[in-house]
Amino acid sequence: MKITILKDKLKEGLSIIEKISAKSISLPILSNVLFSTEKNFLNLTATDLEMGIKWWALAKTEEEGQMAIPAKILSGFVNFLPNKSVKLDSKGFDLEIECDSHKTMIKGVNPEDFPIIPKVAQEEKIEVPAKSFCQGLASVVDVASFSSTKPEISGVYFLFQKNMIIMAATDGFRLGERRIYLDSPLAAGKEYSLILPQKAAREVINIFGNKEENLSIYFSPNQVLFETVLAEARHPNIQLTSRLIEGDYPNYQEIIPKKYDTKISLPLEDFINQIKLASLFSSQINEIKVKVDVTKGQIDFLSQNAEVGEYNSFLSGKMEGKACEISFNHRFLLDGLSSINSSQQKKPEVILELSGPEKPAVLKLKGEENYLYLIMPIKNN
């Protein structure tokens, strides 16, 4: 293999694929990045066996070939090179790198030992705006939680419909759901649903979150492929392939309250500040208590810790329905408030809907119906 590429391009590719290069005692090959040349393209590949990433860039190819090189040391070296052309030349399994006055040799391994990333048939495909897709995913991805007994909730659930994408995640104590309404119908003529592992979902956000172009998504029974293309050529730029979590996602719609007993509207920033203050005095189970006095139009925040002290304060707001007293895990409550996208509003207000002290509460952003966050209360025996 003999190829020349700009340092910044090589650095970009390594920064994308090295994140999933796994340290494995049983499979040390996984800590390597696979270099491949094909015509005028350089391809970098990394995998942890659950997920694989491929990256391409235009380059000057003199000799085609393959190499497997340790990702960490290669990336560390390339970061310090000047922004000039980098020459990569294979010497057996080793890689010789030359850039300006810098020249080094990094020992590699047999590229034939590198795992093959399974291909996803590129027939069933949809396209979505990458940035809005990743913004929606970011609002629910942290809600998911690993579970060996219920593997379905270890990932993010997707339902692709004609004019809408629904994303949902839960850990059994809270649930986030984001709906993305599309300006144009999806190209596919039928619905698709899948459960994407949380780790893969986070990588989708990290890799494609700032992309202005469309993101292509290809489906198969047990895998999914996310892809963007190069601006200068009709050729893939980045491909992320991930296995899917098998099983049926819980029918979470059944636990979302259809009506409420108490509805509260409060300034989002003030609400967050009150929760943060109350959390300083919360108990070992992160409990804070909320008392709603509809007659006075105020909501009290209380917390108590035998070793620290106690907190008692209130906010005024718009309220309707019944008086209510309910306890929450402050960490879960803050996560929900932080996930609400308020970037389009100068002074956003949050709506809290309560259905009793032992039933799930719902958080929404006033004026927006595309996101809801459900949180289970702490039951006081």
DRENVEXTOR-518005 format. One record per residue (C-alpha): residue in one letter; x, y, z. Coordinates in nm, 3 decimals. Example, Ala and Ser with C-alpha at 12.3 -4.5 7.8 and 13.67 -1.06 7.14 Angstrom:
2
+-----+---------+---------+---------+
! res !       X !       Y !       Z !
+-----+---------+---------+---------+
!   A !   1.230 !  -0.450 !   0.780 !
!   S !   1.367 !  -0.106 !   0.714 !
+-----+---------+---------+---------+
This chain:
381
+-----+---------+---------+---------+
! res !       X !       Y !       Z !
+-----+---------+---------+---------+
!   M !   0.000 !   0.000 !   0.000 !
!   K !   0.130 !   0.344 !  -0.095 !
!   I !  -0.088 !   0.652 !  -0.062 !
!   T !  -0.072 !   1.030 !  -0.002 !
!   I !  -0.337 !   1.225 !   0.190 !
!   L !  -0.362 !   1.561 !   0.367 !
!   K !  -0.287 !   1.545 !   0.739 !
!   D !  -0.615 !   1.713 !   0.839 !
!   K !  -0.816 !   1.462 !   0.638 !
!   L !  -0.634 !   1.170 !   0.796 !
!   K !  -0.680 !   1.322 !   1.142 !
!   E !  -1.053 !   1.364 !   1.076 !
!   G !  -1.094 !   1.001 !   0.979 !
!   L !  -0.896 !   0.868 !   1.275 !
!   S !  -1.093 !   1.084 !   1.521 !
!   I !  -1.417 !   0.930 !   1.392 !
!   I !  -1.325 !   0.563 !   1.386 !
!   E !  -1.082 !   0.531 !   1.679 !
!   K !  -1.360 !   0.579 !   1.939 !
!   I !  -1.481 !   0.223 !   1.898 !
!   S !  -1.140 !   0.059 !   1.873 !
!   A !  -1.177 !  -0.180 !   2.164 !
!   K !  -0.912 !  -0.298 !   2.408 !
!   S !  -0.961 !  -0.673 !   2.421 !
!   I !  -0.732 !  -0.929 !   2.583 !
!   S !  -0.890 !  -1.212 !   2.389 !
!   L !  -0.904 !  -1.017 !   2.057 !
!   P !  -0.621 !  -0.759 !   2.048 !
!   I !  -0.688 !  -0.707 !   1.677 !
!   L !  -0.987 !  -0.491 !   1.777 !
!   S !  -0.755 !  -0.215 !   1.900 !
!   N !  -0.636 !  -0.166 !   1.543 !
!   V !  -0.767 !   0.040 !   1.255 !
!   L !  -0.782 !  -0.124 !   0.913 !
!   F !  -0.638 !   0.081 !   0.625 !
!   S !  -0.764 !  -0.006 !   0.278 !
!   T !  -0.704 !   0.164 !  -0.056 !
!   E !  -0.942 !   0.145 !  -0.349 !
!   K !  -0.877 !   0.351 !  -0.664 !
!   N !  -0.858 !   0.713 !  -0.544 !
!   F !  -0.997 !   0.653 !  -0.194 !
!   L !  -0.853 !   0.573 !   0.146 !
!   N !  -1.083 !   0.371 !   0.370 !
!   L !  -1.042 !   0.343 !   0.749 !
!   T !  -1.236 !   0.078 !   0.941 !
!   A !  -1.281 !   0.000 !   1.310 !
!   T !  -1.511 !  -0.236 !   1.498 !
!   D !  -1.590 !  -0.366 !   1.846 !
!   L !  -1.790 !  -0.659 !   1.697 !
!   E !  -2.119 !  -0.497 !   1.802 !
!   M !  -2.071 !  -0.189 !   1.587 !
!   G !  -1.851 !  -0.098 !   1.292 !
!   I !  -1.747 !   0.236 !   1.142 !
!   K !  -1.607 !   0.297 !   0.795 !
!   W !  -1.468 !   0.630 !   0.671 !
!   W !  -1.357 !   0.727 !   0.321 !
!   A !  -1.168 !   1.023 !   0.174 !
!   L !  -1.016 !   1.109 !  -0.159 !
!   A !  -0.642 !   1.040 !  -0.172 !
!   K !  -0.358 !   0.987 !  -0.422 !
!   T !  -0.311 !   0.613 !  -0.452 !
!   E !   0.009 !   0.468 !  -0.597 !
!   E !  -0.027 !   0.111 !  -0.472 !
!   E !  -0.341 !  -0.057 !  -0.340 !
!   G !  -0.338 !  -0.276 !  -0.030 !
!   Q !  -0.447 !  -0.328 !   0.330 !
!   M !  -0.287 !  -0.272 !   0.671 !
!   A !  -0.396 !  -0.305 !   1.036 !
!   I !  -0.231 !  -0.049 !   1.266 !
!   P !  -0.284 !   0.025 !   1.641 !
!   A !  -0.537 !   0.309 !   1.648 !
!   K !  -0.420 !   0.488 !   1.964 !
!   I !  -0.053 !   0.533 !   1.876 !
!   L !  -0.132 !   0.618 !   1.513 !
!   S !  -0.385 !   0.886 !   1.609 !
!   G !  -0.151 !   1.030 !   1.872 !
!   F !   0.132 !   1.061 !   1.619 !
!   V !  -0.080 !   1.211 !   1.340 !
!   N !  -0.219 !   1.480 !   1.575 !
!   F !   0.130 !   1.633 !   1.609 !
!   L !   0.212 !   1.640 !   1.238 !
!   P !   0.210 !   1.972 !   1.043 !
!   N !  -0.085 !   2.037 !   0.815 !
!   K !   0.083 !   1.903 !   0.504 !
!   S !   0.064 !   1.596 !   0.284 !
!   V !   0.122 !   1.264 !   0.462 !
!   K !   0.276 !   0.971 !   0.278 !
!   L !   0.176 !   0.624 !   0.396 !
!   D !   0.381 !   0.330 !   0.276 !
!   S !   0.348 !  -0.034 !   0.382 !
!   K !   0.658 !  -0.234 !   0.471 !
!   G !   0.526 !  -0.584 !   0.530 !
!   F !   0.279 !  -0.549 !   0.818 !
!   D !   0.439 !  -0.221 !   0.929 !
!   L !   0.342 !   0.133 !   0.825 !
!   E !   0.597 !   0.397 !   0.732 !
!   I !   0.471 !   0.755 !   0.772 !
!   E !   0.643 !   1.058 !   0.623 !
!   C !   0.528 !   1.421 !   0.657 !
!   D !   0.759 !   1.717 !   0.602 !
!   S !   1.061 !   1.653 !   0.830 !
!   H !   0.883 !   1.382 !   1.029 !
!   K !   0.934 !   1.015 !   0.952 !
!   T !   0.838 !   0.714 !   1.158 !
!   M !   0.747 !   0.347 !   1.139 !
!   I !   0.460 !   0.189 !   1.334 !
!   K !   0.435 !  -0.186 !   1.372 !
!   G !   0.113 !  -0.340 !   1.249 !
!   V !  -0.050 !  -0.683 !   1.241 !
!   N !  -0.183 !  -0.913 !   0.973 !
!   P !  -0.484 !  -0.735 !   0.815 !
!   E !  -0.639 !  -1.071 !   0.728 !
!   D !  -0.707 !  -1.120 !   1.101 !
!   F !  -0.926 !  -0.809 !   1.111 !
!   P !  -1.298 !  -0.893 !   1.159 !
!   I !  -1.531 !  -0.850 !   0.863 !
!   I !  -1.814 !  -0.601 !   0.921 !
!   P !  -2.138 !  -0.763 !   0.799 !
!   K !  -2.297 !  -0.582 !   0.505 !
!   V !  -2.646 !  -0.439 !   0.526 !
!   A !  -2.849 !  -0.481 !   0.208 !
!   Q !  -2.899 !  -0.130 !   0.070 !
!   E !  -3.253 !  -0.181 !  -0.055 !
!   E !  -3.478 !  -0.068 !   0.230 !
!   K !  -3.369 !   0.295 !   0.277 !
!   I !  -3.495 !   0.627 !   0.410 !
!   E !  -3.332 !   0.971 !   0.427 !
!   V !  -3.366 !   1.219 !   0.714 !
!   P !  -3.199 !   1.553 !   0.799 !
!   A !  -2.893 !   1.448 !   1.000 !
!   K !  -2.890 !   1.740 !   1.245 !
!   S !  -3.258 !   1.729 !   1.350 !
!   F !  -3.246 !   1.349 !   1.370 !
!   C !  -2.948 !   1.361 !   1.608 !
!   Q !  -3.097 !   1.643 !   1.815 !
!   G !  -3.406 !   1.434 !   1.871 !
!   L !  -3.199 !   1.128 !   1.955 !
!   A !  -2.990 !   1.328 !   2.205 !
!   S !  -3.303 !   1.418 !   2.402 !
!   V !  -3.386 !   1.052 !   2.479 !
!   V !  -3.062 !   0.851 !   2.457 !
!   D !  -2.954 !   0.902 !   2.821 !
!   V !  -3.286 !   0.771 !   2.953 !
!   A !  -3.210 !   0.416 !   2.837 !
!   S !  -3.034 !   0.191 !   3.086 !
!   F !  -2.862 !  -0.147 !   3.054 !
!   S !  -3.073 !  -0.436 !   3.176 !
!   S !  -2.981 !  -0.804 !   3.158 !
!   T !  -3.335 !  -0.911 !   3.246 !
!   K !  -3.504 !  -0.668 !   3.004 !
!   P !  -3.255 !  -0.615 !   2.720 !
!   E !  -3.518 !  -0.427 !   2.519 !
!   I !  -3.485 !  -0.119 !   2.743 !
!   S !  -3.106 !  -0.114 !   2.698 !
!   G !  -3.152 !   0.079 !   2.375 !
!   V !  -3.357 !   0.346 !   2.197 !
!   Y !  -3.678 !   0.247 !   2.024 !
!   F !  -3.747 !   0.391 !   1.678 !
!   L !  -4.070 !   0.391 !   1.481 !
!   F !  -4.039 !   0.529 !   1.129 !
!   Q !  -4.375 !   0.635 !   0.988 !
!   K !  -4.476 !   0.818 !   0.672 !
!   N !  -4.443 !   1.175 !   0.801 !
!   M !  -4.293 !   1.120 !   1.145 !
!   I !  -4.016 !   0.947 !   1.339 !
!   I !  -4.086 !   0.847 !   1.700 !
!   M !  -3.793 !   0.785 !   1.936 !
!   A !  -3.843 !   0.653 !   2.288 !
!   A !  -3.627 !   0.531 !   2.575 !
!   T !  -3.696 !   0.415 !   2.929 !
!   D !  -3.518 !   0.267 !   3.230 !
!   G !  -3.836 !   0.159 !   3.409 !
!   F !  -3.848 !   0.471 !   3.628 !
!   R !  -3.878 !   0.737 !   3.358 !
!   L !  -3.944 !   0.761 !   2.988 !
!   G !  -3.857 !   1.011 !   2.716 !
!   E !  -4.034 !   1.031 !   2.381 !
!   R !  -3.941 !   1.260 !   2.093 !
!   R !  -4.142 !   1.300 !   1.773 !
!   I !  -3.978 !   1.443 !   1.463 !
!   Y !  -4.224 !   1.569 !   1.203 !
!   L !  -4.086 !   1.553 !   0.849 !
!   D !  -4.137 !   1.819 !   0.582 !
!   S !  -4.153 !   1.553 !   0.312 !
!   P !  -4.276 !   1.192 !   0.347 !
!   L !  -4.020 !   0.918 !   0.393 !
!   A !  -3.927 !   0.744 !   0.070 !
!   A !  -4.009 !   0.403 !   0.211 !
!   G !  -4.370 !   0.300 !   0.168 !
!   K !  -4.410 !   0.115 !   0.497 !
!   E !  -4.338 !   0.151 !   0.868 !
!   Y !  -4.013 !   0.036 !   1.027 !
!   S !  -3.935 !  -0.018 !   1.393 !
!   L !  -3.610 !  -0.113 !   1.564 !
!   I !  -3.421 !  -0.097 !   1.896 !
!   L !  -3.075 !   0.058 !   1.865 !
!   P !  -2.822 !  -0.013 !   2.145 !
!   Q !  -2.749 !   0.293 !   2.357 !
!   K !  -2.377 !   0.291 !   2.273 !
!   A !  -2.450 !   0.295 !   1.900 !
!   A !  -2.707 !   0.571 !   1.946 !
!   R !  -2.449 !   0.788 !   2.119 !
!   E !  -2.200 !   0.729 !   1.838 !
!   V !  -2.463 !   0.830 !   1.581 !
!   I !  -2.500 !   1.161 !   1.768 !
!   N !  -2.123 !   1.212 !   1.801 !
!   I !  -2.050 !   1.138 !   1.436 !
!   F !  -2.349 !   1.282 !   1.249 !
!   G !  -2.478 !   1.546 !   1.492 !
!   N !  -2.318 !   1.843 !   1.315 !
!   K !  -2.376 !   1.727 !   0.959 !
!   E !  -2.589 !   1.960 !   0.746 !
!   E !  -2.667 !   1.698 !   0.482 !
!   N !  -2.916 !   1.414 !   0.486 !
!   L !  -2.851 !   1.092 !   0.672 !
!   S !  -2.940 !   0.771 !   0.490 !
!   I !  -3.066 !   0.481 !   0.702 !
!   Y !  -3.071 !   0.126 !   0.566 !
!   F !  -3.266 !  -0.151 !   0.738 !
!   S !  -3.216 !  -0.524 !   0.772 !
!   P !  -3.374 !  -0.776 !   1.015 !
!   N !  -3.091 !  -0.760 !   1.272 !
!   Q !  -2.873 !  -0.465 !   1.168 !
!   V !  -2.900 !  -0.100 !   1.068 !
!   L !  -2.666 !   0.118 !   0.863 !
!   F !  -2.630 !   0.498 !   0.889 !
!   E !  -2.453 !   0.670 !   0.600 !
!   T !  -2.349 !   1.010 !   0.469 !
!   V !  -2.183 !   1.071 !   0.131 !
!   L !  -1.885 !   1.278 !   0.021 !
!   A !  -1.962 !   1.627 !  -0.107 !
!   E !  -1.705 !   1.602 !  -0.386 !
!   A !  -1.802 !   1.255 !  -0.511 !
!   R !  -2.105 !   1.027 !  -0.510 !
!   H !  -1.935 !   0.790 !  -0.272 !
!   P !  -1.992 !   0.704 !   0.096 !
!   N !  -1.811 !   0.927 !   0.343 !
!   I !  -1.907 !   0.764 !   0.674 !
!   Q !  -2.092 !   0.440 !   0.743 !
!   L !  -2.190 !   0.325 !   1.091 !
!   T !  -2.327 !  -0.029 !   1.113 !
!   S !  -2.479 !  -0.162 !   1.434 !
!   R !  -2.649 !  -0.476 !   1.546 !
!   L !  -3.004 !  -0.433 !   1.675 !
!   I !  -3.148 !  -0.545 !   2.007 !
!   E !  -3.387 !  -0.832 !   1.951 !
!   G !  -3.730 !  -0.847 !   2.111 !
!   D !  -4.043 !  -0.636 !   2.135 !
!   Y !  -4.021 !  -0.294 !   2.295 !
!   P !  -4.262 !  -0.241 !   2.588 !
!   N !  -4.595 !  -0.085 !   2.493 !
!   Y !  -4.510 !   0.233 !   2.682 !
!   Q !  -4.812 !   0.421 !   2.546 !
!   E !  -5.024 !   0.232 !   2.800 !
!   I !  -4.858 !   0.402 !   3.097 !
!   I !  -4.876 !   0.759 !   2.963 !
!   P !  -5.170 !   0.923 !   3.145 !
!   K !  -5.454 !   1.019 !   2.913 !
!   K !  -5.577 !   1.286 !   3.155 !
!   Y !  -5.446 !   1.471 !   3.461 !
!   D !  -5.577 !   1.587 !   3.799 !
!   T !  -5.337 !   1.880 !   3.833 !
!   K !  -5.167 !   2.095 !   3.569 !
!   I !  -4.889 !   2.342 !   3.647 !
!   S !  -4.712 !   2.590 !   3.420 !
!   L !  -4.380 !   2.735 !   3.543 !
!   P !  -4.080 !   2.920 !   3.392 !
!   L !  -3.835 !   2.647 !   3.291 !
!   E !  -3.525 !   2.822 !   3.428 !
!   D !  -3.687 !   2.894 !   3.766 !
!   F !  -3.810 !   2.536 !   3.792 !
!   I !  -3.462 !   2.397 !   3.723 !
!   N !  -3.304 !   2.630 !   3.981 !
!   Q !  -3.553 !   2.523 !   4.249 !
!   I !  -3.484 !   2.155 !   4.187 !
!   K !  -3.109 !   2.215 !   4.203 !
!   L !  -3.140 !   2.401 !   4.532 !
!   A !  -3.367 !   2.138 !   4.684 !
!   S !  -3.129 !   1.863 !   4.571 !
!   L !  -2.856 !   2.001 !   4.800 !
!   F !  -3.064 !   1.893 !   5.100 !
!   S !  -3.216 !   1.574 !   4.961 !
!   S !  -3.202 !   1.237 !   5.131 !
!   Q !  -2.991 !   0.937 !   5.032 !
!   I !  -3.261 !   0.832 !   4.784 !
!   N !  -3.244 !   1.175 !   4.613 !
!   E !  -3.596 !   1.258 !   4.726 !
!   I !  -3.751 !   1.601 !   4.700 !
!   K !  -4.116 !   1.671 !   4.777 !
!   V !  -4.346 !   1.890 !   4.570 !
!   K !  -4.665 !   2.040 !   4.715 !
!   V !  -4.914 !   2.205 !   4.482 !
!   D !  -5.156 !   2.460 !   4.628 !
!   V !  -5.393 !   2.548 !   4.345 !
!   T !  -5.583 !   2.803 !   4.559 !
!   K !  -5.269 !   3.007 !   4.627 !
!   G !  -5.126 !   2.939 !   4.283 !
!   Q !  -4.795 !   2.819 !   4.420 !
!   I !  -4.582 !   2.507 !   4.428 !
!   D !  -4.365 !   2.433 !   4.732 !
!   F !  -4.033 !   2.248 !   4.711 !
!   L !  -3.918 !   2.061 !   5.020 !
!   S !  -3.621 !   1.841 !   5.097 !
!   Q !  -3.459 !   1.719 !   5.417 !
!   N !  -3.137 !   1.548 !   5.514 !
!   A !  -3.060 !   1.464 !   5.877 !
!   E !  -2.690 !   1.536 !   5.828 !
!   V !  -2.718 !   1.853 !   5.618 !
!   G !  -3.042 !   2.035 !   5.699 !
!   E !  -3.364 !   2.110 !   5.518 !
!   Y !  -3.494 !   2.323 !   5.233 !
!   N !  -3.835 !   2.487 !   5.183 !
!   S !  -3.916 !   2.734 !   4.907 !
!   F !  -4.192 !   2.803 !   4.655 !
!   L !  -4.266 !   2.927 !   4.305 !
!   S !  -4.578 !   3.098 !   4.176 !
!   G !  -4.729 !   2.979 !   3.852 !
!   K !  -5.042 !   2.898 !   3.656 !
!   M !  -5.227 !   2.602 !   3.804 !
!   E !  -5.551 !   2.416 !   3.758 !
!   G !  -5.711 !   2.106 !   3.905 !
!   K !  -5.659 !   1.953 !   4.249 !
!   A !  -5.407 !   2.015 !   4.524 !
!   C !  -5.136 !   1.748 !   4.519 !
!   E !  -4.833 !   1.632 !   4.716 !
!   I !  -4.580 !   1.411 !   4.539 !
!   S !  -4.214 !   1.306 !   4.574 !
!   F !  -3.956 !   1.267 !   4.295 !
!   N !  -3.597 !   1.160 !   4.247 !
!   H !  -3.441 !   1.503 !   4.181 !
!   R !  -3.184 !   1.358 !   3.940 !
!   F !  -3.451 !   1.208 !   3.716 !
!   L !  -3.651 !   1.531 !   3.731 !
!   L !  -3.351 !   1.743 !   3.631 !
!   D !  -3.268 !   1.507 !   3.346 !
!   G !  -3.616 !   1.557 !   3.205 !
!   L !  -3.606 !   1.934 !   3.236 !
!   S !  -3.263 !   1.945 !   3.073 !
!   S !  -3.382 !   1.730 !   2.782 !
!   I !  -3.659 !   1.969 !   2.686 !
!   N !  -3.543 !   2.162 !   2.382 !
!   S !  -3.608 !   2.529 !   2.456 !
!   S !  -3.379 !   2.677 !   2.193 !
!   Q !  -3.670 !   2.828 !   1.998 !
!   Q !  -3.817 !   3.015 !   2.293 !
!   K !  -3.674 !   3.315 !   2.479 !
!   K !  -3.853 !   3.247 !   2.809 !
!   P !  -3.973 !   2.887 !   2.790 !
!   E !  -4.232 !   2.751 !   3.027 !
!   V !  -4.260 !   2.391 !   3.134 !
!   I !  -4.586 !   2.209 !   3.197 !
!   L !  -4.606 !   1.950 !   3.475 !
!   E !  -4.910 !   1.722 !   3.469 !
!   L !  -4.990 !   1.517 !   3.779 !
!   S !  -5.240 !   1.235 !   3.822 !
!   G !  -5.193 !   1.164 !   4.193 !
!   P !  -4.909 !   1.093 !   4.439 !
!   E !  -4.843 !   0.738 !   4.312 !
!   K !  -4.901 !   0.778 !   3.939 !
!   P !  -4.651 !   0.890 !   3.673 !
!   A !  -4.609 !   1.261 !   3.607 !
!   V !  -4.556 !   1.414 !   3.264 !
!   L !  -4.326 !   1.702 !   3.171 !
!   K !  -4.375 !   1.901 !   2.849 !
!   L !  -4.257 !   2.229 !   2.703 !
!   K !  -4.543 !   2.476 !   2.669 !
!   G !  -4.633 !   2.532 !   2.305 !
!   E !  -4.449 !   2.224 !   2.180 !
!   E !  -4.601 !   1.879 !   2.151 !
!   N !  -4.305 !   1.691 !   2.004 !
!   Y !  -4.146 !   1.588 !   2.334 !
!   L !  -4.267 !   1.445 !   2.661 !
!   Y !  -4.087 !   1.310 !   2.964 !
!   L !  -4.263 !   1.075 !   3.202 !
!   I !  -4.129 !   1.019 !   3.554 !
!   M !  -4.246 !   0.779 !   3.821 !
!   P !  -4.284 !   0.924 !   4.172 !
!   I !  -4.113 !   0.797 !   4.486 !
!   K !  -4.376 !   0.610 !   4.682 !
!   N !  -4.380 !   0.688 !   5.053 !
!   N !  -4.500 !   0.392 !   5.258 !
+-----+---------+---------+---------+
